[in-house]
Amino acid sequence: MALYLALFAVLWLGTLGAWWLLSRAARSAEMTRMRERLAGTGKQKRRPKREKRKAPALIDAVGAERELLVVRLLRRFRYEEWARRLIEQAGLKWKPARLAHGCLALALVGTWTGMKLAPAGWGWLVPALAAALGALPVLYLVRRRRTRLMKFEALFPESLEFMARSMRAGHAFSVSLEMLHREFPEPLAGEFRRTFEEHNLGLPLETALIKLSQRVPSMDVHFFVSAVLLQRRTGGNLAEILDKLASLIRERFKLRGKIRAISAHGRMTGMALTSIPIVVALLLLYLNPGYAGFFITDPTGRMMALAAAGLQLVGYAVIKKIVSIEI
């Protein structure tokens, strides 16, 4: 019976992880639209396919892994671009093929485990366990990206004030970018060092800043890039702009903290209402397997269990939408 409890716990975690990924996809779409506005691609027509140039071999990030079978199969779904961006935002040096192979290997392990250990009538656990284990590398990357982004945002206002002070002291904007990676810790230092090196090697500053906003999916970074690009086109005191932007970001942090404190009760309520039915079901399976087995062995019981799980997800999504307030 302990095995049954462990399998149900894994299935529950996999379901919550899949829903969390879907909720993050909406925010990623909003970030993509803002990056397109920054890059000026929203009003430009797409080039025909015959005009697209192939990247030089020396700067081709994929290299020899283009010939791998998994990558060739997933290229039609734009997997390489998505995986490379996720790995880059997480601050790791993985390859897209390595991520695909890891997910596939864990999915195979989950399939083998489910086929060997699942009792009769529990065949539905095999694909569920395979999906849950196969999603673990992606969930790890998403969590690492979130942690890295939080560290970056915590250091970002202070870095803007540092840039403003260095420009008032007579340094150019590009020199202040170089000084940032010497004075601040990771991950902020690494991102600005890469921006400075790209600009120092000949990339226009506007393009280097736009690539920075693509690597760091933060609204504050998009504000910073928009302010710098607008100042370079229209003129003005960039040091004063950066000081005001740093103050604005700090006020947003304070307001975000107050909102999280006020909405903490709603978040706890959502977690409690979602967890209680699962805990009760596990207790029933442990204390009275014959009574609770109806929802596993009987076709009608399985349909009722799936409907209940779907309604639980809908209820959690509604509560999550209510308590999630973007600043």
C-alpha positions in Angstrom: 0.0 0.0 0.0 2.9 2.3 0.5 3.7 1.9 -3.2 0.2 3.0 -4.1 0.6 6.1 -1.9 3.9 7.0 -3.6 2.5 6.5 -7.1 -0.5 8.8 -6.3 1.9 11.4 -4.9 4.0 11.4 -8.1 0.9 11.6 -10.2 -0.4 14.6 -8.2 3.0 16.4 -8.4 3.1 15.8 -12.2 -0.4 17.2 -12.7 0.4 20.3 -10.7 3.7 20.8 -12.5 1.9 20.6 -15.9 -0.6 23.1 -14.9 2.1 25.5 -13.6 3.9 25.2 -16.9 0.7 26.1 -18.8 0.1 29.2 -16.5 3.7 30.3 -17.2 3.2 30.0 -20.9 0.7 32.9 -20.9 3.3 35.2 -19.3 6.0 34.0 -21.7 3.7 35.0 -24.6 3.3 38.5 -23.2 7.1 38.8 -22.9 7.5 37.7 -26.5 5.2 40.4 -27.7 7.1 43.0 -25.8 10.5 41.8 -27.2 9.0 42.0 -30.7 8.0 45.7 -30.0 11.6 46.4 -28.8 13.1 44.8 -31.8 10.8 46.5 -34.1 9.6 43.3 -35.7 5.9 43.9 -35.1 5.5 46.2 -38.0 7.9 44.6 -40.4 7.0 41.9 -42.8 8.6 38.6 -42.6 11.3 37.8 -45.1 10.6 35.1 -47.6 12.3 31.8 -46.8 14.7 32.1 -49.7 16.1 35.3 -48.3 17.0 33.9 -44.9 20.7 33.5 -44.4 22.2 30.5 -42.7 24.3 31.2 -39.6 28.1 30.9 -40.1 29.5 27.6 -38.9 31.8 29.2 -36.4 28.9 30.8 -34.4 26.4 28.0 -34.9 25.4 27.0 -31.4 24.0 23.6 -32.3 27.0 22.2 -34.1 27.2 18.5 -34.6 24.1 17.7 -32.6 21.9 18.8 -35.7 22.4 15.2 -36.9 21.0 13.6 -33.8 17.8 11.7 -34.3 15.9 13.2 -31.4 16.7 16.8 -32.4 15.8 16.2 -36.1 12.4 14.8 -35.0 11.7 17.7 -32.7 12.9 20.5 -35.0 9.6 20.8 -36.6 8.1 21.8 -33.3 10.8 24.5 -32.8 12.1 22.5 -29.9 15.7 23.7 -30.4 14.9 27.4 -30.0 12.7 26.8 -27.0 15.1 24.5 -25.2 18.1 26.7 -25.9 16.3 29.7 -24.5 15.1 27.9 -21.4 18.6 26.5 -20.7 20.2 29.9 -21.3 17.8 31.6 -18.9 18.4 28.9 -16.3 22.2 29.7 -16.5 23.3 26.2 -17.5 25.5 24.9 -20.3 23.3 22.0 -21.3 22.6 21.2 -25.0 19.1 20.9 -26.3 19.8 17.3 -27.3 20.9 16.5 -23.7 17.6 17.8 -22.4 15.6 15.8 -24.9 17.6 12.6 -24.1 17.1 13.2 -20.3 13.4 13.6 -20.6 13.2 10.5 -22.9 15.3 8.4 -20.6 13.2 9.3 -17.5 10.0 8.7 -19.4 11.3 5.2 -20.3 12.2 4.6 -16.7 8.7 5.6 -15.6 7.1 3.3 -18.2 9.2 0.3 -17.1 8.5 1.0 -13.5 4.8 1.3 -14.1 4.7 -1.9 -16.1 6.6 -3.8 -13.5 5.0 -2.5 -10.3 1.5 -1.4 -11.3 -1.2 -4.0 -10.2 -3.9 -5.3 -12.4 -6.4 -2.7 -13.4 -3.9 0.2 -12.8 -2.7 0.4 -16.4 -3.5 4.1 -16.6 -0.6 4.7 -14.1 2.0 3.7 -16.7 1.6 6.8 -19.0 0.9 9.0 -16.0 4.2 7.9 -14.3 6.1 8.2 -17.6 4.8 11.8 -18.2 5.6 12.8 -14.6 9.2 11.5 -14.6 9.8 12.8 -18.2 8.8 16.3 -17.1 11.3 16.4 -14.2 14.2 18.0 -16.2 12.0 20.7 -17.6 10.6 21.4 -14.2 14.1 21.6 -12.8 15.1 24.1 -15.5 11.9 26.2 -14.9 12.6 26.3 -11.2 16.2 27.2 -11.7 15.3 29.9 -14.1 12.8 31.4 -11.7 15.4 31.4 -8.8 18.0 33.0 -11.1 15.5 35.7 -12.2 14.6 36.5 -8.7 18.3 37.0 -7.8 18.8 39.2 -10.9 15.8 41.4 -10.1 17.0 41.8 -6.5 20.3 43.2 -7.7 18.9 45.2 -10.7 17.9 48.5 -9.0 21.3 48.8 -7.3 23.0 48.2 -10.6 21.0 51.0 -12.3 22.0 53.4 -9.5 25.7 52.3 -10.0 25.4 53.0 -13.7 24.0 56.4 -13.1 26.8 57.3 -10.6 29.5 56.1 -13.0 28.0 58.2 -15.9 27.9 61.2 -13.6 31.6 60.6 -12.9 32.3 60.9 -16.6 32.2 57.3 -17.9 30.5 56.3 -21.0 27.5 54.0 -21.0 29.4 51.1 -22.4 32.2 51.6 -19.8 29.6 51.5 -17.0 28.4 48.1 -18.5 32.0 46.8 -18.2 32.3 48.0 -14.6 29.1 46.3 -13.6 30.4 42.7 -14.0 33.3 43.6 -11.8 31.3 45.1 -8.9 28.2 42.8 -8.8 27.8 39.0 -8.2 26.1 36.5 -10.5 23.7 36.3 -12.3 23.7 40.0 -13.0 27.4 40.2 -13.6 27.4 37.4 -16.2 24.5 38.9 -18.2 26.0 42.4 -18.4 29.4 41.0 -19.1 28.0 39.2 -22.1 26.2 42.4 -23.2 29.5 44.4 -23.0 31.5 41.7 -24.8 28.9 41.5 -27.6 29.1 45.3 -28.0 32.9 45.3 -27.7 33.2 42.7 -30.5 31.2 44.9 -33.0 27.5 44.3 -32.3 25.5 47.5 -32.1 24.5 48.5 -28.6 20.8 48.5 -29.5 21.0 44.9 -30.6 23.1 43.8 -27.6 20.5 45.4 -25.2 17.6 43.7 -27.1 19.4 40.4 -26.7 19.8 41.1 -23.0 16.0 41.6 -22.7 15.5 38.3 -24.5 17.8 36.4 -22.2 16.3 37.9 -19.0 12.5 37.7 -19.2 11.8 40.5 -16.7 9.6 43.5 -17.1 12.1 45.6 -15.3 14.8 44.8 -17.9 12.4 45.6 -20.7 11.8 49.0 -19.1 15.5 49.6 -18.9 16.2 48.6 -22.5 13.2 50.7 -23.7 14.5 53.8 -21.7 18.1 53.4 -23.0 17.0 53.0 -26.6 14.6 55.9 -26.4 17.2 58.1 -24.8 19.7 57.3 -27.6 17.1 58.3 -30.2 15.7 61.5 -28.6 18.5 62.6 -26.2 18.2 63.5 -22.5 19.9 62.9 -19.2 20.4 59.1 -19.1 21.8 59.1 -15.5 18.6 60.8 -14.2 16.4 58.4 -16.2 18.2 55.4 -14.6 17.9 56.9 -11.1 14.1 57.3 -11.6 13.8 53.8 -13.1 15.6 52.3 -10.1 13.3 54.2 -7.7 10.3 52.9 -9.7 11.5 49.3 -9.5 12.0 49.6 -5.8 8.5 50.9 -5.3 7.2 48.0 -7.5 9.0 45.6 -5.2 7.4 47.1 -2.1 3.9 47.1 -3.7 4.4 43.5 -4.8 5.4 42.4 -1.3 2.3 44.1 0.2 0.1 42.3 -2.4 1.7 39.0 -1.7 1.1 39.5 2.1 -2.6 40.4 1.5 -3.2 37.5 -1.0 -1.4 34.9 1.2 -4.7 33.8 2.7 -6.1 33.2 -0.8 -3.1 31.2 -1.9 -3.2 29.0 1.3 -6.9 28.5 0.7 -6.3 27.3 -2.8 -3.6 24.9 -1.7 -5.7 23.5 1.1 -8.8 23.0 -1.0 -6.7 21.2 -3.6 -4.8 19.0 -1.2 -7.6 17.9 1.1 -9.4 15.7 -1.5 -6.1 14.1 -2.5 -5.2 13.4 1.1 -8.6 11.9 1.9 -8.4 9.7 -1.2 -5.0 8.4 -0.1 -6.3 7.7 3.4 -9.3 5.8 2.0 -7.0 3.7 -0.1 -4.9 2.8 2.9 -7.7 2.3 5.4 -10.4 0.8 3.3 -9.0 -0.4 -0.1 -12.1 -2.3 -1.0 -14.3 0.8 -0.7 -12.0 3.1 -2.5 -11.0 0.6 -5.1 -14.3 1.3 -6.9 -12.7 4.5 -8.4 -9.8 2.4 -9.8 -11.2 -0.9 -10.9 -14.6 0.0 -12.1 -14.9 2.0 -15.5 -17.6 4.3 -14.0 -15.5 4.9 -10.9 -12.5 5.8 -13.1 -14.6 8.3 -15.1 -15.9 9.8 -11.8 -12.3 10.1 -10.5 -11.1 11.8 -13.7 -14.0 14.2 -13.6 -13.2 15.0 -9.9 -9.5 15.6 -10.8 -10.5 17.9 -13.7 -12.8 19.9 -11.5 -10.1 20.2 -8.8 -7.7 21.6 -11.4 -10.4 24.1 -12.6 -11.0 25.2 -9.1 -7.3 25.7 -8.4 -6.9 27.6 -11.6 -9.7 30.0 -10.7 -8.3 30.6 -7.2 -4.8 31.1 -8.7 -6.2 33.6 -11.2 -7.9 35.6 -8.5 -4.9 35.8 -6.2 -2.3 36.4 -9.0 -2.0 40.2 -9.4 0.6 41.5 -11.8 2.4 44.8 -10.9 
